[in-house]
Amino acid sequence: MTPLERALAKALTEVVIRLDLSDDDAITPEATMEVLQPVIALLQDLPKQDRQALADLINKIAQQETDPDRQLTAWETPETLGLLA
């Protein structure tokens, strides 16, 4: 993966973490899904090999997380984004 791809994967993971861990009063689960649905749809158009590569990269990012809540959400991100389908 290139530095650009790594940065984009980290940014995407950060967005998912922040949405998931935000207070439901700040952003509802429904609003979270409205934000993520177009992203999920775009990622579904990628070849399976690319989705797997992105999932692997996100898992590496998850390994680097030191906060347990953030790490758990990062580990769940590939599934949340439909990369493992």
MOPAC internal coordinates of N, CA, C and O (Angstrom, degrees):
PM7 1SCF
backbone

  N    0.0000 0     0.00 0     0.00 0    0    0    0
  C    1.4646 1     0.00 0     0.00 0    1    0    0
  C    1.5285 1   109.59 1     0.00 0    2    1    0
  O    1.2310 1   121.59 1   -36.16 1    3    2    1
  N    1.2943 1   114.56 1   143.84 1    3    2    1
  C    1.4606 1   120.53 1   179.16 1    5    3    2
  C    1.5279 1   109.52 1   -81.26 1    6    5    3
  O    1.2310 1   120.40 1   -15.80 1    7    6    5
  N    1.3378 1   116.84 1   164.20 1    7    6    5
  C    1.4707 1   119.24 1   175.34 1    9    7    6
  C    1.5310 1   111.87 1   -57.47 1   10    9    7
  O    1.2310 1   120.08 1   143.93 1   11   10    9
  N    1.3183 1   117.46 1   -36.07 1   11   10    9
  C    1.4671 1   120.56 1   178.04 1   13   11   10
  C    1.5229 1   110.56 1   -63.72 1   14   13   11
  O    1.2310 1   120.37 1   133.97 1   15   14   13
  N    1.3082 1   116.89 1   -46.03 1   15   14   13
  C    1.4699 1   120.68 1   179.28 1   17   15   14
  C    1.5268 1   111.13 1   -62.62 1   18   17   15
  O    1.2310 1   120.38 1   139.60 1   19   18   17
  N    1.3195 1   116.88 1   -40.40 1   19   18   17
  C    1.4688 1   120.49 1   177.75 1   21   19   18
  C    1.5256 1   110.46 1   -63.41 1   22   21   19
  O    1.2310 1   120.68 1   135.77 1   23   22   21
  N    1.3228 1   116.31 1   -44.23 1   23   22   21
  C    1.4701 1   120.28 1  -179.41 1   25   23   22
  C    1.5227 1   110.88 1   -63.93 1   26   25   23
  O    1.2310 1   120.28 1   138.35 1   27   26   25
  N    1.3264 1   117.08 1   -41.65 1   27   26   25
  C    1.4614 1   119.97 1   178.84 1   29   27   26
  C    1.5331 1   111.47 1   -66.76 1   30   29   27
  O    1.2310 1   120.22 1   140.71 1   31   30   29
  N    1.3214 1   117.18 1   -39.29 1   31   30   29
  C    1.4733 1   120.32 1   177.65 1   33   31   30
  C    1.5236 1   110.32 1   -64.82 1   34   33   31
  O    1.2310 1   120.28 1   138.98 1   35   34   33
  N    1.3240 1   117.07 1   -41.02 1   35   34   33
  C    1.4642 1   120.60 1   178.59 1   37   35   34
  C    1.5214 1   110.10 1   -65.97 1   38   37   35
  O    1.2310 1   119.90 1   137.53 1   39   38   37
  N    1.3261 1   117.80 1   -42.47 1   39   38   37
  C    1.4665 1   121.30 1   178.60 1   41   39   38
  C    1.5299 1   110.66 1   -62.92 1   42   41   39
  O    1.2310 1   120.10 1   136.12 1   43   42   41
  N    1.3263 1   117.41 1   -43.88 1   43   42   41
  C    1.4565 1   121.10 1   178.52 1   45   43   42
  C    1.5227 1   111.04 1   -62.27 1   46   45   43
  O    1.2310 1   120.55 1   137.11 1   47   46   45
  N    1.3201 1   116.56 1   -42.89 1   47   46   45
  C    1.4631 1   121.09 1   178.15 1   49   47   46
  C    1.5230 1   110.29 1   -62.74 1   50   49   47
  O    1.2310 1   120.23 1   138.41 1   51   50   49
  N    1.3087 1   117.16 1   -41.59 1   51   50   49
  C    1.4668 1   121.43 1   179.16 1   53   51   50
  C    1.5256 1   110.91 1   -61.95 1   54   53   51
  O    1.2310 1   120.33 1   138.06 1   55   54   53
  N    1.3158 1   116.97 1   -41.94 1   55   54   53
  C    1.4671 1   120.44 1   178.39 1   57   55   54
  C    1.5308 1   109.98 1   -61.65 1   58   57   55
  O    1.2310 1   120.35 1   133.45 1   59   58   57
  N    1.3207 1   116.93 1   -46.55 1   59   58   57
  C    1.4688 1   120.17 1   179.98 1   61   59   58
  C    1.5246 1   110.40 1   -61.91 1   62   61   59
  O    1.2310 1   120.30 1   136.15 1   63   62   61
  N    1.3220 1   117.03 1   -43.85 1   63   62   61
  C    1.4721 1   120.57 1   179.45 1   65   63   62
  C    1.5236 1   110.29 1   -59.86 1   66   65   63
  O    1.2310 1   120.45 1   131.14 1   67   66   65
  N    1.3162 1   116.74 1   -48.86 1   67   66   65
  C    1.4641 1   119.92 1  -177.10 1   69   67   66
  C    1.5243 1   112.04 1   -64.80 1   70   69   67
  O    1.2310 1   120.40 1   140.36 1   71   70   69
  N    1.3280 1   116.84 1   -39.64 1   71   70   69
  C    1.4565 1   119.56 1   177.30 1   73   71   70
  C    1.5284 1   110.92 1   -65.26 1   74   73   71
  O    1.2310 1   120.96 1   135.67 1   75   74   73
  N    1.3137 1   115.76 1   -44.33 1   75   74   73
  C    1.4635 1   120.00 1  -177.02 1   77   75   74
  C    1.5264 1   112.29 1   -67.49 1   78   77   75
  O    1.2310 1   120.36 1   141.14 1   79   78   77
  N    1.3112 1   116.91 1   -38.86 1   79   78   77
  C    1.4608 1   120.22 1  -175.39 1   81   79   78
  C    1.5241 1   113.52 1   -91.32 1   82   81   79
  O    1.2310 1   120.19 1   178.58 1   83   82   81
  N    1.3218 1   117.23 1    -1.42 1   83   82   81
  C    1.4621 1   118.85 1   179.00 1   85   83   82
  C    1.5192 1   110.06 1   -72.10 1   86   85   83
  O    1.2310 1   121.18 1   -27.39 1   87   86   85
  N    1.2986 1   115.35 1   152.61 1   87   86   85
  C    1.4652 1   121.51 1   177.59 1   89   87   86
  C    1.5236 1   108.50 1   -63.93 1   90   89   87
  O    1.2310 1   120.52 1   -41.52 1   91   90   89
  N    1.3362 1   116.61 1   138.48 1   91   90   89
  C    1.4665 1   120.51 1  -179.76 1   93   91   90
  C    1.5223 1   112.26 1   -59.74 1   94   93   91
  O    1.2310 1   120.05 1   158.71 1   95   94   93
  N    1.3246 1   117.51 1   -21.29 1   95   94   93
  C    1.4630 1   120.49 1   175.75 1   97   95   94
  C    1.5242 1   111.09 1   -75.68 1   98   97   95
  O    1.2310 1   120.46 1   154.19 1   99   98   97
  N    1.3318 1   116.72 1   -25.81 1   99   98   97
  C    1.4598 1   120.70 1   179.84 1  101   99   98
  C    1.5329 1   110.70 1   -79.74 1  102  101   99
  O    1.2310 1   120.91 1   135.13 1  103  102  101
  N    1.3193 1   115.86 1   -44.87 1  103  102  101
  C    1.4613 1   121.04 1   176.55 1  105  103  102
  C    1.5276 1   107.36 1  -148.77 1  106  105  103
  O    1.2310 1   121.30 1   -57.23 1  107  106  105
  N    1.2915 1   115.12 1   122.77 1  107  106  105
  C    1.4630 1   120.08 1  -176.16 1  109  107  106
  C    1.5307 1   110.09 1   -72.11 1  110  109  107
  O    1.2310 1   120.37 1   -22.35 1  111  110  109
  N    1.3295 1   116.89 1   157.65 1  111  110  109
  C    1.4670 1   119.10 1   175.21 1  113  111  110
  C    1.5307 1   112.23 1   -57.04 1  114  113  111
  O    1.2310 1   120.61 1   145.28 1  115  114  113
  N    1.3159 1   116.44 1   -34.72 1  115  114  113
  C    1.4654 1   119.80 1   178.34 1  117  115  114
  C    1.5261 1   111.27 1   -65.15 1  118  117  115
  O    1.2310 1   120.88 1   137.21 1  119  118  117
  N    1.3325 1   115.92 1   -42.79 1  119  118  117
  C    1.4689 1   119.96 1   178.33 1  121  119  118
  C    1.5243 1   110.73 1   -65.81 1  122  121  119
  O    1.2310 1   120.71 1   142.81 1  123  122  121
  N    1.3090 1   116.25 1   -37.19 1  123  122  121
  C    1.4658 1   120.17 1   176.70 1  125  123  122
  C    1.5230 1   110.14 1   -58.82 1  126  125  123
  O    1.2310 1   120.52 1   134.25 1  127  126  125
  N    1.3213 1   116.61 1   -45.75 1  127  126  125
  C    1.4612 1   119.75 1  -179.99 1  129  127  126
  C    1.5241 1   111.73 1   -67.20 1  130  129  127
  O    1.2310 1   119.93 1   146.62 1  131  130  129
  N    1.3290 1   117.74 1   -33.38 1  131  130  129
  C    1.4654 1   120.12 1   175.97 1  133  131  130
  C    1.5226 1   110.98 1   -62.56 1  134  133  131
  O    1.2310 1   120.70 1   144.43 1  135  134  133
  N    1.3187 1   116.28 1   -35.57 1  135  134  133
  C    1.4615 1   120.82 1   177.75 1  137  135  134
  C    1.5325 1   110.05 1   -71.46 1  138  137  135
  O    1.2310 1   120.67 1   136.51 1  139  138  137
  N    1.3266 1   116.33 1   -43.49 1  139  138  137
  C    1.4583 1   120.29 1  -172.99 1  141  139  138
  C    1.5249 1   114.47 1   -80.68 1  142  141  139
  O    1.2310 1   119.36 1   153.00 1  143  142  141
  N    1.3315 1   118.83 1   -27.00 1  143  142  141
  C    1.4685 1   120.86 1  -175.76 1  145  143  142
  C    1.5339 1   113.69 1   -55.34 1  146  145  143
  O    1.2310 1   118.86 1   133.80 1  147  146  145
  N    1.3324 1   119.77 1   -46.20 1  147  146  145
  C    1.4722 1   117.97 1   178.61 1  149  147  146
  C    1.5279 1   112.62 1   -64.46 1  150  149  147
  O    1.2310 1   120.60 1   145.84 1  151  150  149
  N    1.3165 1   116.46 1   -34.16 1  151  150  149
  C    1.4670 1   120.75 1   178.26 1  153  151  150
  C    1.5246 1   109.44 1   -66.53 1  154  153  151
  O    1.2310 1   120.88 1   133.75 1  155  154  153
  N    1.3255 1   115.93 1   -46.25 1  155  154  153
  C    1.4619 1   121.08 1   178.71 1  157  155  154
  C    1.5299 1   110.11 1   -58.82 1  158  157  155
  O    1.2310 1   120.33 1   136.75 1  159  158  157
  N    1.3199 1   116.97 1   -43.25 1  159  158  157
  C    1.4662 1   120.94 1   179.77 1  161  159  158
  C    1.5309 1   111.06 1   -61.94 1  162  161  159
  O    1.2310 1   120.11 1   137.02 1  163  162  161
  N    1.3120 1   117.40 1   -42.98 1  163  162  161
  C    1.4707 1   120.62 1   177.80 1  165  163  162
  C    1.5200 1   111.37 1   -62.61 1  166  165  163
  O    1.2310 1   120.82 1   136.68 1  167  166  165
  N    1.3290 1   116.03 1   -43.32 1  167  166  165
  C    1.4600 1   119.86 1  -178.65 1  169  167  166
  C    1.5201 1   111.79 1   -67.52 1  170  169  167
  O    1.2310 1   120.00 1   149.34 1  171  170  169
  N    1.3245 1   117.61 1   -30.66 1  171  170  169
  C    1.4599 1   120.83 1   178.85 1  173  171  170
  C    1.5284 1   111.76 1   -65.98 1  174  173  171
  O    1.2310 1   120.68 1   156.75 1  175  174  173
  N    1.3340 1   116.30 1   -23.25 1  175  174  173
  C    1.4629 1   120.08 1   179.08 1  177  175  174
  C    1.5288 1   112.76 1   -78.07 1  178  177  175
  O    1.2310 1   120.44 1   168.38 1  179  178  177
  N    1.3323 1   116.75 1   -11.62 1  179  178  177
  C    1.4636 1   120.25 1   178.54 1  181  179  178
  C    1.5249 1   110.28 1   -72.69 1  182  181  179
  O    1.2310 1   120.64 1   -29.58 1  183  182  181
  N    1.3234 1   116.39 1   150.42 1  183  182  181
  C    1.4670 1   118.74 1   172.87 1  185  183  182
  C    1.5373 1   109.80 1   -61.04 1  186  185  183
  O    1.2310 1   121.30 1   -28.36 1  187  186  185
  N    1.3261 1   115.11 1   151.64 1  187  186  185
  C    1.4642 1   120.71 1  -177.83 1  189  187  186
  C    1.5305 1   111.35 1   -54.10 1  190  189  187
  O    1.2310 1   120.28 1   140.41 1  191  190  189
  N    1.3079 1   117.06 1   -39.59 1  191  190  189
  C    1.4714 1   121.70 1   179.88 1  193  191  190
  C    1.5305 1   110.94 1   -60.08 1  194  193  191
  O    1.2310 1   119.91 1   138.19 1  195  194  193
  N    1.3229 1   117.78 1   -41.81 1  195  194  193
  C    1.4615 1   121.67 1   179.47 1  197  195  194
  C    1.5261 1   111.20 1   -70.09 1  198  197  195
  O    1.2310 1   120.22 1   140.80 1  199  198  197
  N    1.3359 1   117.18 1   -39.20 1  199  198  197
  C    1.4700 1   120.13 1   176.85 1  201  199  198
  C    1.5189 1   110.49 1   -62.18 1  202  201  199
  O    1.2310 1   120.74 1   139.05 1  203  202  201
  N    1.3458 1   116.19 1   -40.95 1  203  202  201
  C    1.4624 1   120.22 1   179.04 1  205  203  202
  C    1.5218 1   110.69 1   -66.44 1  206  205  203
  O    1.2310 1   120.12 1   139.39 1  207  206  205
  N    1.3210 1   117.37 1   -40.61 1  207  206  205
  C    1.4677 1   120.90 1   178.66 1  209  207  206
  C    1.5320 1   110.64 1   -62.37 1  210  209  207
  O    1.2310 1   120.55 1   139.18 1  211  210  209
  N    1.3274 1   116.56 1   -40.82 1  211  210  209
  C    1.4677 1   120.31 1   177.80 1  213  211  210
  C    1.5258 1   110.31 1   -66.15 1  214  213  211
  O    1.2310 1   120.35 1   137.18 1  215  214  213
  N    1.3242 1   116.94 1   -42.82 1  215  214  213
  C    1.4707 1   120.58 1   177.72 1  217  215  214
  C    1.5267 1   110.57 1   -59.94 1  218  217  215
  O    1.2310 1   120.40 1   137.39 1  219  218  217
  N    1.3251 1   116.83 1   -42.61 1  219  218  217
  C    1.4699 1   120.62 1   178.74 1  221  219  218
  C    1.5281 1   111.08 1   -62.60 1  222  221  219
  O    1.2310 1   120.86 1   138.72 1  223  222  221
  N    1.3140 1   115.97 1   -41.28 1  223  222  221
  C    1.4619 1   120.29 1   179.24 1  225  223  222
  C    1.5236 1   110.87 1   -65.75 1  226  225  223
  O    1.2310 1   120.06 1   138.02 1  227  226  225
  N    1.3137 1   117.48 1   -41.98 1  227  226  225
  C    1.4635 1   121.00 1   177.47 1  229  227  226
  C    1.5266 1   110.23 1   -63.07 1  230  229  227
  O    1.2310 1   120.16 1   142.01 1  231  230  229
  N    1.3312 1   117.31 1   -37.99 1  231  230  229
  C    1.4634 1   119.89 1   177.03 1  233  231  230
  C    1.5290 1   111.54 1   -63.70 1  234  233  231
  O    1.2310 1   119.93 1   143.79 1  235  234  233
  N    1.3222 1   117.74 1   -36.21 1  235  234  233
  C    1.4704 1   120.67 1   175.36 1  237  235  234
  C    1.5263 1   110.27 1   -64.71 1  238  237  235
  O    1.2310 1   120.69 1   140.58 1  239  238  237
  N    1.3199 1   116.28 1   -39.42 1  239  238  237
  C    1.4664 1   120.97 1   177.18 1  241  239  238
  C    1.5267 1   109.28 1   -63.20 1  242  241  239
  O    1.2310 1   120.46 1   138.10 1  243  242  241
  N    1.3334 1   116.73 1   -41.90 1  243  242  241
  C    1.4679 1   121.47 1   179.64 1  245  243  242
  C    1.5259 1   110.72 1   -60.71 1  246  245  243
  O    1.2310 1   120.19 1   141.19 1  247  246  245
  N    1.3133 1   117.24 1   -38.81 1  247  246  245
  C    1.4658 1   120.98 1   179.63 1  249  247  246
  C    1.5210 1   111.91 1   -61.12 1  250  249  247
  O    1.2310 1   120.45 1   151.86 1  251  250  249
  N    1.3151 1   116.75 1   -28.14 1  251  250  249
  C    1.4643 1   121.36 1  -177.41 1  253  251  250
  C    1.5212 1   113.14 1   -84.71 1  254  253  251
  O    1.2310 1   120.42 1   167.12 1  255  254  253
  N    1.3273 1   116.81 1   -12.88 1  255  254  253
  C    1.4691 1   120.33 1   179.56 1  257  255  254
  C    1.5193 1   110.16 1   -69.64 1  258  257  255
  O    1.2310 1   120.65 1   -44.07 1  259  258  257
  N    1.3156 1   116.37 1   135.93 1  259  258  257
  C    1.4631 1   120.71 1   179.21 1  261  259  258
  C    1.5182 1   112.39 1  -102.39 1  262  261  259
  O    1.2310 1   119.94 1   156.81 1  263  262  261
  N    1.3211 1   117.71 1   -23.19 1  263  262  261
  C    1.4539 1   121.17 1   177.77 1  265  263  262
  C    1.5297 1   108.32 1   -81.60 1  266  265  263
  O    1.2310 1   119.61 1   -54.76 1  267  266  265
  N    1.3448 1   118.34 1   125.24 1  267  266  265
  C    1.4706 1   120.54 1  -175.77 1  269  267  266
  C    1.5288 1   114.27 1   -59.19 1  270  269  267
  O    1.2310 1   119.75 1   139.96 1  271  270  269
  N    1.3242 1   118.08 1   -40.04 1  271  270  269
  C    1.4645 1   120.43 1   179.99 1  273  271  270
  C    1.5278 1   111.14 1   -66.61 1  274  273  271
  O    1.2310 1   120.66 1   135.39 1  275  274  273
  N    1.3217 1   116.34 1   -44.61 1  275  274  273
  C    1.4619 1   120.83 1   178.38 1  277  275  274
  C    1.5286 1   110.52 1   -64.36 1  278  277  275
  O    1.2310 1   120.67 1   140.19 1  279  278  277
  N    1.3380 1   116.32 1   -39.81 1  279  278  277
  C    1.4571 1   120.03 1  -179.21 1  281  279  278
  C    1.5282 1   110.90 1   -64.60 1  282  281  279
  O    1.2310 1   120.33 1   135.44 1  283  282  281
  N    1.3224 1   116.97 1   -44.56 1  283  282  281
  C    1.4657 1   120.22 1   179.03 1  285  283  282
  C    1.5256 1   110.80 1   -60.12 1  286  285  283
  O    1.2310 1   120.66 1   134.54 1  287  286  285
  N    1.3214 1   116.35 1   -45.46 1  287  286  285
  C    1.4635 1   119.64 1   178.98 1  289  287  286
  C    1.5253 1   110.80 1   -63.52 1  290  289  287
  O    1.2310 1   120.32 1   139.29 1  291  290  289
  N    1.3222 1   116.99 1   -40.71 1  291  290  289
  C    1.4664 1   120.17 1   177.89 1  293  291  290
  C    1.5243 1   110.58 1   -61.76 1  294  293  291
  O    1.2310 1   120.17 1   137.71 1  295  294  293
  N    1.3448 1   117.27 1   -42.29 1  295  294  293
  C    1.4739 1   120.19 1   177.80 1  297  295  294
  C    1.5226 1   110.87 1   -61.08 1  298  297  295
  O    1.2310 1   120.08 1   146.64 1  299  298  297
  N    1.3256 1   117.45 1   -33.36 1  299  298  297
  C    1.4597 1   122.03 1  -178.04 1  301  299  298
  C    1.5334 1   112.92 1   -82.61 1  302  301  299
  O    1.2310 1   120.42 1   167.37 1  303  302  301
  N    1.3184 1   116.80 1   -12.63 1  303  302  301
  C    1.4624 1   121.24 1  -174.45 1  305  303  302
  C    1.5345 1   113.81 1   -57.77 1  306  305  303
  O    1.2310 1   118.48 1   134.90 1  307  306  305
  N    1.3307 1   120.50 1   -45.10 1  307  306  305
  C    1.4689 1   117.85 1   178.66 1  309  307  306
  C    1.5334 1   113.01 1   -57.51 1  310  309  307
  O    1.2310 1   120.55 1   141.02 1  311  310  309
  N    1.3207 1   116.56 1   -38.98 1  311  310  309
  C    1.4591 1   118.83 1   178.03 1  313  311  310
  C    1.5353 1   110.51 1   -70.33 1  314  313  311
  O    1.2310 1   120.79 1   137.55 1  315  314  313
  N    1.3399 1   116.09 1   -42.45 1  315  314  313
  C    1.4592 1   120.47 1   178.66 1  317  315  314
  C    1.5319 1   111.40 1   -56.12 1  318  317  315
  O    1.2310 1   121.00 1   141.34 1  319  318  317
  N    1.3205 1   115.69 1   -38.66 1  319  318  317
  C    1.4612 1   121.02 1  -177.27 1  321  319  318
  C    1.5337 1   113.21 1   -87.91 1  322  321  319
  O    1.2310 1   120.55 1  -176.78 1  323  322  321
  N    1.3201 1   116.55 1     3.22 1  323  322  321
  C    1.4583 1   119.87 1   177.83 1  325  323  322
  C    1.5070 1   114.44 1    70.99 1  326  325  323
  O    1.2310 1   120.33 1  -156.28 1  327  326  325
  N    1.3247 1   116.97 1    23.72 1  327  326  325
  C    1.4665 1   120.11 1  -177.40 1  329  327  326
  C    1.5176 1   112.52 1   -76.43 1  330  329  327
  O    1.2310 1   120.20 1   160.16 1  331  330  329
  N    1.3213 1   117.22 1   -19.84 1  331  330  329
  C    1.4611 1   120.83 1  -174.58 1  333  331  330
  C    1.5144 1   113.20 1   -97.46 1  334  333  331
  O    1.2310 1   120.89 1  -174.33 1  335  334  333
  N    1.3235 1   115.91 1     5.67 1  335  334  333
  C    1.4844 1   119.94 1  -177.98 1  337  335  334
  C    1.5109 1   111.05 1   -78.16 1  338  337  335
  O    1.2310 1   120.10 1   180.00 1  339  338  337

